[in-house]
Amino acid sequence: MQCIFCEIVKGSVQSYKIFESENFLAFLDINPRSKGHCLVIPKQHYQSLLEMPEDKIFGLFNVTKHVANKIISKLNAKAFNICINNGKDAGQVIPHLHVHIIPRYGEDKDVAIEAILPVKEELKNKLVEIANILKG
């Protein structure tokens, strides 16, 4: 079998679709982190955000916003996290670009990025150096 998300797009693998357009699909994550945790994917296969053409990225985030609004209004979520893991070293499990929308309901603890990735104090002294590298 090829990419599981491409199989979902084709309809040969079951999913719990919540939104579909010509270019994008949103469905519930089968390993939910919270009620309503879903994934937004481009129907065309791109392994990461860096492979996706810029004109398509706008559409991806437009759909992400639309689905997040649905989650807030229909599931009464108080907030949400969005996340894209690009590459194996970033935790990407399925090599097909996808945006996680993880609803938050107020009772969740340690949900901010600070709880997942602690601040690296030693990097605070290197901000100017890093900024200059990235600007150059």
N, CA, C and O atoms as CSV, one atom per row, in Angstrom:
chain,resi,resn,atom,element,x,y,z
A,1,MET,N,N,0.848,-1.190,0.000
A,1,MET,CA,C,0.000,0.000,0.000
A,1,MET,C,C,0.888,1.245,0.000
A,1,MET,O,O,1.923,1.282,0.666
A,2,GLN,N,N,0.477,2.247,-0.744
A,2,GLN,CA,C,1.225,3.497,-0.768
A,2,GLN,C,C,0.852,4.348,0.447
A,2,GLN,O,O,0.385,3.812,1.452
A,3,CYS,N,N,1.043,5.621,0.371
A,3,CYS,CA,C,0.756,6.562,1.453
A,3,CYS,C,C,-0.687,6.402,1.946
A,3,CYS,O,O,-1.630,6.442,1.156
A,4,ILE,N,N,-0.842,6.222,3.251
A,4,ILE,CA,C,-2.172,6.021,3.845
A,4,ILE,C,C,-3.086,7.217,3.588
A,4,ILE,O,O,-4.285,7.037,3.376
A,5,PHE,N,N,-2.542,8.430,3.604
A,5,PHE,CA,C,-3.383,9.602,3.362
A,5,PHE,C,C,-3.826,9.671,1.903
A,5,PHE,O,O,-4.939,10.108,1.613
A,6,CYS,N,N,-2.960,9.243,0.982
A,6,CYS,CA,C,-3.366,9.185,-0.428
A,6,CYS,C,C,-4.471,8.147,-0.608
A,6,CYS,O,O,-5.373,8.335,-1.425
A,7,GLU,N,N,-4.405,7.054,0.149
A,7,GLU,CA,C,-5.450,6.027,0.101
A,7,GLU,C,C,-6.769,6.570,0.664
A,7,GLU,O,O,-7.844,6.249,0.157
A,8,ILE,N,N,-6.680,7.388,1.707
A,8,ILE,CA,C,-7.882,8.028,2.259
A,8,ILE,C,C,-8.502,8.954,1.213
A,8,ILE,O,O,-9.720,8.962,1.031
A,9,VAL,N,N,-7.668,9.731,0.529
A,9,VAL,CA,C,-8.161,10.632,-0.525
A,9,VAL,C,C,-8.888,9.840,-1.603
A,9,VAL,O,O,-9.943,10.261,-2.079
A,10,LYS,N,N,-8.328,8.688,-1.993
A,10,LYS,CA,C,-8.937,7.845,-3.035
A,10,LYS,C,C,-10.207,7.150,-2.555
A,10,LYS,O,O,-11.016,6.699,-3.365
A,11,GLY,N,N,-10.382,7.065,-1.228
A,11,GLY,CA,C,-11.557,6.390,-0.686
A,11,GLY,C,C,-11.349,4.912,-0.434
A,11,GLY,O,O,-12.297,4.211,-0.082
A,12,SER,N,N,-10.125,4.418,-0.606
A,12,SER,CA,C,-9.868,2.996,-0.382
A,12,SER,C,C,-9.549,2.675,1.072
A,12,SER,O,O,-9.468,1.504,1.443
A,13,VAL,N,N,-9.369,3.699,1.898
A,13,VAL,CA,C,-9.207,3.534,3.345
A,13,VAL,C,C,-10.253,4.418,4.010
A,13,VAL,O,O,-10.418,5.584,3.652
A,14,GLN,N,N,-10.952,3.848,4.979
A,14,GLN,CA,C,-12.015,4.585,5.669
A,14,GLN,C,C,-11.440,5.737,6.489
A,14,GLN,O,O,-10.354,5.634,7.061
A,15,SER,N,N,-12.183,6.819,6.530
A,15,SER,CA,C,-11.844,7.936,7.407
A,15,SER,C,C,-13.142,8.594,7.852
A,15,SER,O,O,-14.208,8.339,7.293
A,16,TYR,N,N,-13.033,9.432,8.855
A,16,TYR,CA,C,-14.184,10.176,9.367
A,16,TYR,C,C,-14.060,11.608,8.865
A,16,TYR,O,O,-13.614,12.502,9.585
A,17,LYS,N,N,-14.469,11.806,7.603
A,17,LYS,CA,C,-14.322,13.101,6.940
A,17,LYS,C,C,-15.231,14.141,7.580
A,17,LYS,O,O,-16.385,13.874,7.915
A,18,ILE,N,N,-14.670,15.337,7.738
A,18,ILE,CA,C,-15.477,16.441,8.255
A,18,ILE,C,C,-15.507,17.629,7.296
A,18,ILE,O,O,-16.312,18.545,7.462
A,19,PHE,N,N,-14.631,17.613,6.294
A,19,PHE,CA,C,-14.622,18.672,5.284
A,19,PHE,C,C,-13.901,18.139,4.051
A,19,PHE,O,O,-12.913,17.412,4.151
A,20,GLU,N,N,-14.425,18.522,2.879
A,20,GLU,CA,C,-13.745,18.150,1.643
A,20,GLU,C,C,-13.979,19.229,0.601
A,20,GLU,O,O,-15.092,19.732,0.441
A,21,SER,N,N,-12.910,19.574,-0.103
A,21,SER,CA,C,-12.992,20.491,-1.241
A,21,SER,C,C,-12.226,19.850,-2.393
A,21,SER,O,O,-11.774,18.709,-2.295
A,22,GLU,N,N,-12.090,20.584,-3.464
A,22,GLU,CA,C,-11.386,20.045,-4.632
A,22,GLU,C,C,-9.942,19.665,-4.305
A,22,GLU,O,O,-9.431,18.667,-4.814
A,23,ASN,N,N,-9.284,20.459,-3.456
A,23,ASN,CA,C,-7.854,20.259,-3.199
A,23,ASN,C,C,-7.495,19.787,-1.801
A,23,ASN,O,O,-6.351,19.400,-1.559
A,24,PHE,N,N,-8.460,19.811,-0.861
A,24,PHE,CA,C,-8.129,19.514,0.528
A,24,PHE,C,C,-9.166,18.605,1.164
A,24,PHE,O,O,-10.313,18.522,0.725
A,25,LEU,N,N,-8.722,17.927,2.214
A,25,LEU,CA,C,-9.582,17.019,2.955
A,25,LEU,C,C,-9.260,17.167,4.435
A,25,LEU,O,O,-8.094,17.278,4.813
A,26,ALA,N,N,-10.289,17.169,5.267
A,26,ALA,CA,C,-10.100,17.182,6.720
A,26,ALA,C,C,-10.862,16.000,7.294
A,26,ALA,O,O,-12.001,15.733,6.910
A,27,PHE,N,N,-10.219,15.296,8.217
A,27,PHE,CA,C,-10.835,14.125,8.831
A,27,PHE,C,C,-10.324,13.979,10.256
A,27,PHE,O,O,-9.272,14.509,10.614
A,28,LEU,N,N,-11.090,13.248,11.063
A,28,LEU,CA,C,-10.700,13.038,12.451
A,28,LEU,C,C,-9.456,12.161,12.527
A,28,LEU,O,O,-9.319,11.196,11.775
A,29,ASP,N,N,-8.557,12.502,13.439
A,29,ASP,CA,C,-7.361,11.701,13.679
A,29,ASP,C,C,-7.789,10.419,14.391
A,29,ASP,O,O,-8.561,10.475,15.349
A,30,ILE,N,N,-7.296,9.263,13.934
A,30,ILE,CA,C,-7.686,7.998,14.573
A,30,ILE,C,C,-6.959,7.775,15.895
A,30,ILE,O,O,-7.269,6.832,16.623
A,31,ASN,N,N,-6.001,8.632,16.206
A,31,ASN,CA,C,-5.315,8.617,17.500
A,31,ASN,C,C,-5.491,9.989,18.143
A,31,ASN,O,O,-4.528,10.742,18.284
A,32,PRO,N,N,-6.731,10.311,18.533
A,32,PRO,CA,C,-7.019,11.680,18.981
A,32,PRO,C,C,-6.337,12.060,20.288
A,32,PRO,O,O,-6.265,11.270,21.230
A,33,ARG,N,N,-5.839,13.290,20.318
A,33,ARG,CA,C,-5.267,13.882,21.540
A,33,ARG,C,C,-6.338,14.607,22.340
A,33,ARG,O,O,-6.160,14.881,23.526
A,34,SER,N,N,-7.458,14.918,21.680
A,34,SER,CA,C,-8.604,15.525,22.354
A,34,SER,C,C,-9.825,15.329,21.458
A,34,SER,O,O,-9.701,14.933,20.299
A,35,LYS,N,N,-11.012,15.614,22.011
A,35,LYS,CA,C,-12.252,15.460,21.245
A,35,LYS,C,C,-12.243,16.411,20.052
A,35,LYS,O,O,-12.149,17.627,20.220
A,36,GLY,N,N,-12.341,15.853,18.848
A,36,GLY,CA,C,-12.356,16.662,17.642
A,36,GLY,C,C,-11.001,16.852,16.984
A,36,GLY,O,O,-10.896,17.560,15.983
A,37,HIS,N,N,-9.946,16.220,17.538
A,37,HIS,CA,C,-8.612,16.314,16.931
A,37,HIS,C,C,-8.713,15.838,15.490
A,37,HIS,O,O,-9.120,14.707,15.225
A,38,CYS,N,N,-8.340,16.706,14.570
A,38,CYS,CA,C,-8.443,16.337,13.160
A,38,CYS,C,C,-7.189,16.725,12.400
A,38,CYS,O,O,-6.317,17.438,12.897
A,39,LEU,N,N,-7.136,16.230,11.186
A,39,LEU,CA,C,-6.024,16.491,10.286
A,39,LEU,C,C,-6.561,17.147,9.023
A,39,LEU,O,O,-7.613,16.760,8.513
A,40,VAL,N,N,-5.846,18.126,8.529
A,40,VAL,CA,C,-6.161,18.754,7.251
A,40,VAL,C,C,-5.013,18.407,6.314
A,40,VAL,O,O,-3.847,18.641,6.634
A,41,ILE,N,N,-5.352,17.841,5.143
A,41,ILE,CA,C,-4.316,17.434,4.196
A,41,ILE,C,C,-4.615,17.982,2.802
A,41,ILE,O,O,-5.774,18.191,2.444
A,42,PRO,N,N,-3.559,18.211,2.020
A,42,PRO,CA,C,-3.792,18.458,0.601
A,42,PRO,C,C,-4.079,17.109,-0.057
A,42,PRO,O,O,-3.486,16.097,0.319
A,43,LYS,N,N,-4.970,17.089,-1.022
A,43,LYS,CA,C,-5.253,15.831,-1.719
A,43,LYS,C,C,-4.055,15.385,-2.551
A,43,LYS,O,O,-3.801,14.189,-2.695
A,44,GLN,N,N,-3.331,16.337,-3.090
A,44,GLN,CA,C,-2.107,16.000,-3.816
A,44,GLN,C,C,-1.021,15.693,-2.797
A,44,GLN,O,O,-0.932,16.357,-1.764
A,45,HIS,N,N,-0.204,14.703,-3.078
A,45,HIS,CA,C,0.834,14.284,-2.138
A,45,HIS,C,C,2.008,15.262,-2.136
A,45,HIS,O,O,2.658,15.486,-3.157
A,46,TYR,N,N,2.258,15.831,-0.971
A,46,TYR,CA,C,3.472,16.595,-0.693
A,46,TYR,C,C,3.996,16.035,0.608
A,46,TYR,O,O,3.241,15.883,1.569
A,47,GLN,N,N,5.279,15.727,0.653
A,47,GLN,CA,C,5.828,15.154,1.872
A,47,GLN,C,C,5.895,16.186,2.993
A,47,GLN,O,O,5.661,15.854,4.155
A,48,SER,N,N,6.211,17.422,2.656
A,48,SER,CA,C,6.325,18.448,3.695
A,48,SER,C,C,5.833,19.792,3.169
A,48,SER,O,O,5.576,19.959,1.977
A,49,LEU,N,N,5.713,20.731,4.076
A,49,LEU,CA,C,5.293,22.083,3.724
A,49,LEU,C,C,6.257,22.708,2.716
A,49,LEU,O,O,5.846,23.505,1.873
A,50,LEU,N,N,7.528,22.349,2.803
A,50,LEU,CA,C,8.538,22.925,1.913
A,50,LEU,C,C,8.362,22.479,0.467
A,50,LEU,O,O,8.850,23.150,-0.443
A,51,GLU,N,N,7.679,21.367,0.236
A,51,GLU,CA,C,7.434,20.880,-1.128
A,51,GLU,C,C,6.187,21.500,-1.757
A,51,GLU,O,O,6.039,21.494,-2.979
A,52,MET,N,N,5.308,22.025,-0.938
A,52,MET,CA,C,4.030,22.524,-1.440
A,52,MET,C,C,4.207,23.888,-2.102
A,52,MET,O,O,4.852,24.769,-1.533
A,53,PRO,N,N,3.640,24.076,-3.305
A,53,PRO,CA,C,3.729,25.388,-3.955
A,53,PRO,C,C,3.067,26.475,-3.097
A,53,PRO,O,O,2.060,26.236,-2.431
A,54,GLU,N,N,3.653,27.655,-3.133
A,54,GLU,CA,C,3.169,28.748,-2.285
A,54,GLU,C,C,1.698,29.067,-2.505
A,54,GLU,O,O,0.990,29.387,-1.550
A,55,ASP,N,N,1.226,28.986,-3.745
A,55,ASP,CA,C,-0.174,29.322,-3.997
A,55,ASP,C,C,-1.132,28.316,-3.362
A,55,ASP,O,O,-2.296,28.642,-3.132
A,56,LYS,N,N,-0.667,27.113,-3.078
A,56,LYS,CA,C,-1.507,26.092,-2.430
A,56,LYS,C,C,-1.485,26.232,-0.899
A,56,LYS,O,O,-2.428,25.824,-0.221
A,57,ILE,N,N,-0.412,26.806,-0.370
A,57,ILE,CA,C,-0.286,26.947,1.087
A,57,ILE,C,C,-1.406,27.821,1.638
A,57,ILE,O,O,-1.943,27.535,2.708
A,58,PHE,N,N,-1.760,28.875,0.925
A,58,PHE,CA,C,-2.864,29.734,1.360
A,58,PHE,C,C,-4.136,28.908,1.528
A,58,PHE,O,O,-4.844,29.050,2.525
A,59,GLY,N,N,-4.426,28.053,0.561
A,59,GLY,CA,C,-5.615,27.199,0.632
A,59,GLY,C,C,-5.582,26.257,1.814
A,59,GLY,O,O,-6.603,26.037,2.465
A,60,LEU,N,N,-4.408,25.693,2.101
A,60,LEU,CA,C,-4.265,24.783,3.238
A,60,LEU,C,C,-4.635,25.484,4.540
A,60,LEU,O,O,-5.364,24.931,5.364
A,61,PHE,N,N,-4.137,26.689,4.720
A,61,PHE,CA,C,-4.424,27.402,5.966
A,61,PHE,C,C,-5.829,27.987,5.992
A,61,PHE,O,O,-6.402,28.174,7.066
A,62,ASN,N,N,-6.382,28.273,4.840
A,62,ASN,CA,C,-7.773,28.714,4.777
A,62,ASN,C,C,-8.699,27.590,5.250
A,62,ASN,O,O,-9.623,27.826,6.029
A,63,VAL,N,N,-8.445,26.371,4.777
A,63,VAL,CA,C,-9.236,25.213,5.210
A,63,VAL,C,C,-9.002,24.946,6.695
A,63,VAL,O,O,-9.942,24.631,7.426
A,64,THR,N,N,-7.759,25.069,7.141
A,64,THR,CA,C,-7.448,24.875,8.561
A,64,THR,C,C,-8.263,25.842,9.418
A,64,THR,O,O,-8.823,25.445,10.440
A,65,LYS,N,N,-8.331,27.096,9.009
A,65,LYS,CA,C,-9.123,28.095,9.743
A,65,LYS,C,C,-10.603,27.726,9.729
A,65,LYS,O,O,-11.269,27.809,10.761
A,66,HIS,N,N,-11.119,27.324,8.587
A,66,HIS,CA,C,-12.532,26.938,8.465
A,66,HIS,C,C,-12.865,25.773,9.408
A,66,HIS,O,O,-13.871,25.810,10.116
A,67,VAL,N,N,-12.021,24.752,9.410
A,67,VAL,CA,C,-12.264,23.579,10.258
A,67,VAL,C,C,-12.123,23.950,11.735
A,67,VAL,O,O,-12.910,23.491,12.563
A,68,ALA,N,N,-11.141,24.766,12.069
A,68,ALA,CA,C,-10.975,25.204,13.462
A,68,ALA,C,C,-12.208,25.970,13.938
A,68,ALA,O,O,-12.643,25.794,15.076
A,69,ASN,N,N,-12.772,26.814,13.081
A,69,ASN,CA,C,-14.006,27.530,13.435
A,69,ASN,C,C,-15.153,26.565,13.700
A,69,ASN,O,O,-15.933,26.767,14.630
A,70,LYS,N,N,-15.258,25.515,12.885
A,70,LYS,CA,C,-16.288,24.489,13.108
A,70,LYS,C,C,-16.112,23.826,14.470
A,70,LYS,O,O,-17.083,23.617,15.198
A,71,ILE,N,N,-14.877,23.502,14.804
A,71,ILE,CA,C,-14.580,22.844,16.084
A,71,ILE,C,C,-14.973,23.746,17.247
A,71,ILE,O,O,-15.599,23.295,18.207
A,72,ILE,N,N,-14.606,25.012,17.157
A,72,ILE,CA,C,-14.939,25.961,18.227
A,72,ILE,C,C,-16.454,26.071,18.382
A,72,ILE,O,O,-16.968,26.019,19.499
A,73,SER,N,N,-17.165,26.223,17.276
A,73,SER,CA,C,-18.609,26.465,17.363
A,73,SER,C,C,-19.420,25.206,17.651
A,73,SER,O,O,-20.386,25.265,18.412
A,74,LYS,N,N,-19.052,24.072,17.063
A,74,LYS,CA,C,-19.893,22.877,17.199
A,74,LYS,C,C,-19.504,21.967,18.353
A,74,LYS,O,O,-20.345,21.227,18.863
A,75,LEU,N,N,-18.239,22.008,18.776
A,75,LEU,CA,C,-17.811,21.163,19.893
A,75,LEU,C,C,-17.557,21.970,21.160
A,75,LEU,O,O,-17.180,21.418,22.194
A,76,ASN,N,N,-17.766,23.277,21.072
A,76,ASN,CA,C,-17.579,24.169,22.219
A,76,ASN,C,C,-16.162,24.146,22.782
A,76,ASN,O,O,-15.960,24.283,23.988
A,77,ALA,N,N,-15.194,23.973,21.902
A,77,ALA,CA,C,-13.800,24.060,22.343
A,77,ALA,C,C,-13.506,25.509,22.706
A,77,ALA,O,O,-14.067,26.431,22.113
A,78,LYS,N,N,-12.634,25.705,23.672
A,78,LYS,CA,C,-12.278,27.053,24.100
A,78,LYS,C,C,-11.112,27.621,23.287
A,78,LYS,O,O,-10.958,28.836,23.167
A,79,ALA,N,N,-10.303,26.730,22.738
A,79,ALA,CA,C,-9.111,27.137,21.990
A,79,ALA,C,C,-8.639,25.933,21.170
A,79,ALA,O,O,-9.282,24.883,21.170
A,80,PHE,N,N,-7.531,26.092,20.484
A,80,PHE,CA,C,-6.975,24.964,19.737
A,80,PHE,C,C,-5.496,25.197,19.475
A,80,PHE,O,O,-5.023,26.333,19.461
A,81,ASN,N,N,-4.784,24.114,19.272
A,81,ASN,CA,C,-3.404,24.157,18.806
A,81,ASN,C,C,-3.400,23.695,17.360
A,81,ASN,O,O,-4.170,22.811,16.984
A,82,ILE,N,N,-2.537,24.289,16.549
A,82,ILE,CA,C,-2.283,23.725,15.226
A,82,ILE,C,C,-0.807,23.352,15.184
A,82,ILE,O,O,0.040,24.020,15.777
A,83,CYS,N,N,-0.525,22.275,14.470
A,83,CYS,CA,C,0.842,21.763,14.449
A,83,CYS,C,C,1.111,21.084,13.117
A,83,CYS,O,O,0.255,20.379,12.583
A,84,ILE,N,N,2.297,21.301,12.592
A,84,ILE,CA,C,2.788,20.568,11.432
A,84,ILE,C,C,4.157,20.021,11.813
A,84,ILE,O,O,5.056,20.781,12.172
A,85,ASN,N,N,4.313,18.721,11.737
A,85,ASN,CA,C,5.613,18.092,11.950
A,85,ASN,C,C,6.222,17.859,10.569
A,85,ASN,O,O,5.712,17.051,9.793
A,86,ASN,N,N,7.304,18.560,10.264
A,86,ASN,CA,C,7.952,18.436,8.951
A,86,ASN,C,C,9.231,17.632,9.083
A,86,ASN,O,O,10.243,18.140,9.565
A,87,GLY,N,N,9.190,16.383,8.657
A,87,GLY,CA,C,10.362,15.513,8.697
A,87,GLY,C,C,10.371,14.606,9.907
A,87,GLY,O,O,9.783,14.903,10.946
A,88,LYS,N,N,11.053,13.498,9.738
A,88,LYS,CA,C,11.132,12.478,10.787
A,88,LYS,C,C,11.682,13.046,12.099
A,88,LYS,O,O,11.181,12.722,13.176
A,89,ASP,N,N,12.709,13.890,12.006
A,89,ASP,CA,C,13.311,14.458,13.215
A,89,ASP,C,C,12.372,15.402,13.955
A,89,ASP,O,O,12.595,15.712,15.125
A,90,ALA,N,N,11.327,15.858,13.279
A,90,ALA,CA,C,10.324,16.721,13.915
A,90,ALA,C,C,9.119,15.918,14.389
A,90,ALA,O,O,8.158,16.486,14.908
A,91,GLY,N,N,9.166,14.596,14.212
A,91,GLY,CA,C,8.069,13.754,14.675
A,91,GLY,C,C,7.048,13.395,13.614
A,91,GLY,O,O,5.999,12.838,13.937
A,92,GLN,N,N,7.332,13.702,12.344
A,92,GLN,CA,C,6.383,13.357,11.284
A,92,GLN,C,C,6.362,11.843,11.109
A,92,GLN,O,O,7.392,11.225,10.838
A,93,VAL,N,N,5.179,11.252,11.268
A,93,VAL,CA,C,5.018,9.802,11.167
A,93,VAL,C,C,4.565,9.406,9.766
A,93,VAL,O,O,5.099,8.463,9.182
A,94,ILE,N,N,3.585,10.120,9.227
A,94,ILE,CA,C,3.074,9.863,7.878
A,94,ILE,C,C,3.743,10.862,6.936
A,94,ILE,O,O,3.604,12.069,7.133
A,95,PRO,N,N,4.464,10.393,5.921
A,95,PRO,CA,C,5.178,11.319,5.040
A,95,PRO,C,C,4.272,11.973,3.997
A,95,PRO,O,O,4.551,11.934,2.798
A,96,HIS,N,N,3.197,12.567,4.470
A,96,HIS,CA,C,2.262,13.337,3.642
A,96,HIS,C,C,1.914,14.553,4.490
A,96,HIS,O,O,1.451,14.416,5.622
A,97,LEU,N,N,2.137,15.732,3.945
A,97,LEU,CA,C,1.879,16.969,4.684
A,97,LEU,C,C,0.503,16.941,5.333
A,97,LEU,O,O,-0.492,16.629,4.679
A,98,HIS,N,N,0.449,17.267,6.617
A,98,HIS,CA,C,-0.834,17.359,7.312
A,98,HIS,C,C,-0.732,18.339,8.469
A,98,HIS,O,O,0.299,18.452,9.132
A,99,VAL,N,N,-1.831,19.042,8.688
A,99,VAL,CA,C,-1.941,19.995,9.788
A,99,VAL,C,C,-2.823,19.361,10.854
A,99,VAL,O,O,-3.956,18.966,10.580
A,100,HIS,N,N,-2.297,19.265,12.070
A,100,HIS,CA,C,-3.104,18.813,13.200
A,100,HIS,C,C,-3.872,20.013,13.743
A,100,HIS,O,O,-3.300,21.087,13.929
A,101,ILE,N,N,-5.150,19.835,13.996
A,101,ILE,CA,C,-5.936,20.811,14.755
A,101,ILE,C,C,-6.357,20.081,16.019
A,101,ILE,O,O,-7.124,19.120,15.965
A,102,ILE,N,N,-5.851,20.542,17.156
A,102,ILE,CA,C,-6.108,19.872,18.431
A,102,ILE,C,C,-6.928,20.810,19.309
A,102,ILE,O,O,-6.401,21.779,19.854
A,103,PRO,N,N,-8.223,20.517,19.444
A,103,PRO,CA,C,-9.088,21.367,20.267
A,103,PRO,C,C,-8.686,21.320,21.741
A,103,PRO,O,O,-8.189,20.306,22.231
A,104,ARG,N,N,-8.911,22.428,22.430
A,104,ARG,CA,C,-8.637,22.530,23.870
A,104,ARG,C,C,-9.914,22.981,24.565
A,104,ARG,O,O,-10.636,23.853,24.082
A,105,TYR,N,N,-10.167,22.366,25.705
A,105,TYR,CA,C,-11.440,22.569,26.396
A,105,TYR,C,C,-11.304,23.192,27.782
A,105,TYR,O,O,-12.280,23.232,28.530
A,106,GLY,N,N,-10.137,23.669,28.133
A,106,GLY,CA,C,-9.974,24.348,29.412
A,106,GLY,C,C,-9.407,23.471,30.502
A,106,GLY,O,O,-8.642,23.946,31.342
A,107,GLU,N,N,-9.767,22.195,30.507
A,107,GLU,CA,C,-9.268,21.310,31.558
A,107,GLU,C,C,-7.913,20.701,31.205
A,107,GLU,O,O,-7.269,20.086,32.055
A,108,ASP,N,N,-7.478,20.867,29.959
A,108,ASP,CA,C,-6.194,20.310,29.533
A,108,ASP,C,C,-5.051,21.007,30.262
A,108,ASP,O,O,-5.099,22.214,30.500
A,109,LYS,N,N,-4.035,20.245,30.609
A,109,LYS,CA,C,-2.851,20.793,31.281
A,109,LYS,C,C,-1.632,20.605,30.383
A,109,LYS,O,O,-1.594,19.686,29.565
A,110,ASP,N,N,-0.648,21.469,30.535
A,110,ASP,CA,C,0.618,21.356,29.807
A,110,ASP,C,C,0.413,21.203,28.307
A,110,ASP,O,O,0.935,20.268,27.699
A,111,VAL,N,N,-0.335,22.106,27.717
A,111,VAL,CA,C,-0.646,21.999,26.297
A,111,VAL,C,C,0.169,22.955,25.424
A,111,VAL,O,O,0.232,22.779,24.207
A,112,ALA,N,N,0.776,23.937,26.020
A,112,ALA,CA,C,1.523,24.914,25.229
A,112,ALA,C,C,2.862,24.330,24.801
A,112,ALA,O,O,3.336,23.344,25.365
A,113,ILE,N,N,3.456,24.949,23.804
A,113,ILE,CA,C,4.733,24.461,23.298
A,113,ILE,C,C,5.790,24.424,24.400
A,113,ILE,O,O,6.700,23.597,24.357
A,114,GLU,N,N,5.678,25.305,25.376
A,114,GLU,CA,C,6.644,25.336,26.477
A,114,GLU,C,C,6.632,24.037,27.282
A,114,GLU,O,O,7.658,23.651,27.842
A,115,ALA,N,N,5.493,23.366,27.346
A,115,ALA,CA,C,5.408,22.101,28.074
A,115,ALA,C,C,6.043,20.961,27.284
A,115,ALA,O,O,6.512,19.980,27.862
A,116,ILE,N,N,6.054,21.096,25.973
A,116,ILE,CA,C,6.595,20.042,25.113
A,116,ILE,C,C,8.086,20.259,24.862
A,116,ILE,O,O,8.885,19.325,24.929
A,117,LEU,N,N,8.438,21.500,24.574
A,117,LEU,CA,C,9.827,21.862,24.277
A,117,LEU,C,C,10.259,22.957,25.241
A,117,LEU,O,O,9.916,24.123,25.045
A,118,PRO,N,N,11.003,22.598,26.274
A,118,PRO,CA,C,11.421,23.619,27.230
A,118,PRO,C,C,12.368,24.638,26.588
A,118,PRO,O,O,13.062,24.337,25.617
A,119,VAL,N,N,12.378,25.833,27.145
A,119,VAL,CA,C,13.253,26.901,26.665
A,119,VAL,C,C,14.707,26.476,26.849
A,119,VAL,O,O,15.081,25.951,27.898
A,120,LYS,N,N,15.516,26.705,25.829
A,120,LYS,CA,C,16.956,26.419,25.915
A,120,LYS,C,C,17.648,27.723,26.282
A,120,LYS,O,O,17.927,28.563,25.426
A,121,GLU,N,N,17.915,27.869,27.558
A,121,GLU,CA,C,18.485,29.113,28.087
A,121,GLU,C,C,19.773,29.508,27.374
A,121,GLU,O,O,20.024,30.692,27.153
A,122,GLU,N,N,20.593,28.515,27.013
A,122,GLU,CA,C,21.882,28.815,26.382
A,122,GLU,C,C,21.723,29.498,25.022
A,122,GLU,O,O,22.656,30.145,24.546
A,123,LEU,N,N,20.562,29.364,24.399
A,123,LEU,CA,C,20.341,29.999,23.097
A,123,LEU,C,C,19.945,31.467,23.213
A,123,LEU,O,O,20.041,32.210,22.236
A,124,LYS,N,N,19.504,31.891,24.391
A,124,LYS,CA,C,19.104,33.292,24.567
A,124,LYS,C,C,20.260,34.249,24.279
A,124,LYS,O,O,20.045,35.351,23.773
A,125,ASN,N,N,21.478,33.830,24.599
A,125,ASN,CA,C,22.654,34.676,24.373
A,125,ASN,C,C,23.112,34.669,22.921
A,125,ASN,O,O,24.024,35.412,22.558
A,126,LYS,N,N,22.498,33.845,22.091
A,126,LYS,CA,C,22.922,33.721,20.695
A,126,LYS,C,C,21.870,34.241,19.718
A,126,LYS,O,O,21.956,33.967,18.521
A,127,LEU,N,N,20.890,34.980,20.203
A,127,LEU,CA,C,19.811,35.439,19.330
A,127,LEU,C,C,20.301,36.353,18.213
A,127,LEU,O,O,19.853,36.227,17.074
A,128,VAL,N,N,21.210,37.266,18.521
A,128,VAL,CA,C,21.740,38.178,17.498
A,128,VAL,C,C,22.490,37.377,16.438
A,128,VAL,O,O,22.313,37.599,15.240
A,129,GLU,N,N,23.321,36.451,16.884
A,129,GLU,CA,C,24.102,35.615,15.959
A,129,GLU,C,C,23.178,34.801,15.045
A,129,GLU,O,O,23.394,34.742,13.835
A,130,ILE,N,N,22.172,34.189,15.616
A,130,ILE,CA,C,21.241,33.364,14.839
A,130,ILE,C,C,20.438,34.234,13.869
A,130,ILE,O,O,20.233,33.854,12.716
A,131,ALA,N,N,19.985,35.401,14.336
A,131,ALA,CA,C,19.227,36.315,13.466
A,131,ALA,C,C,20.072,36.746,12.273
A,131,ALA,O,O,19.574,36.810,11.149
A,132,ASN,N,N,21.342,37.042,12.510
A,132,ASN,CA,C,22.226,37.462,11.417
A,132,ASN,C,C,22.440,36.343,10.406
A,132,ASN,O,O,22.501,36.598,9.203
A,133,ILE,N,N,22.554,35.115,10.880
A,133,ILE,CA,C,22.703,33.963,9.975
A,133,ILE,C,C,21.458,33.830,9.107
A,133,ILE,O,O,21.560,33.640,7.895
A,134,LEU,N,N,20.291,33.929,9.722
A,134,LEU,CA,C,19.039,33.745,8.987
A,134,LEU,C,C,18.740,34.902,8.034
A,134,LEU,O,O,18.110,34.698,6.997
A,135,LYS,N,N,19.187,36.115,8.376
A,135,LYS,CA,C,18.972,37.270,7.495
A,135,LYS,C,C,19.878,37.222,6.275
A,135,LYS,O,O,19.519,37.726,5.211
A,136,GLY,N,N,21.053,36.615,6.425
A,136,GLY,CA,C,22.063,36.625,5.365
A,136,GLY,C,C,21.786,35.720,4.209
A,136,GLY,O,O,22.578,35.660,3.268
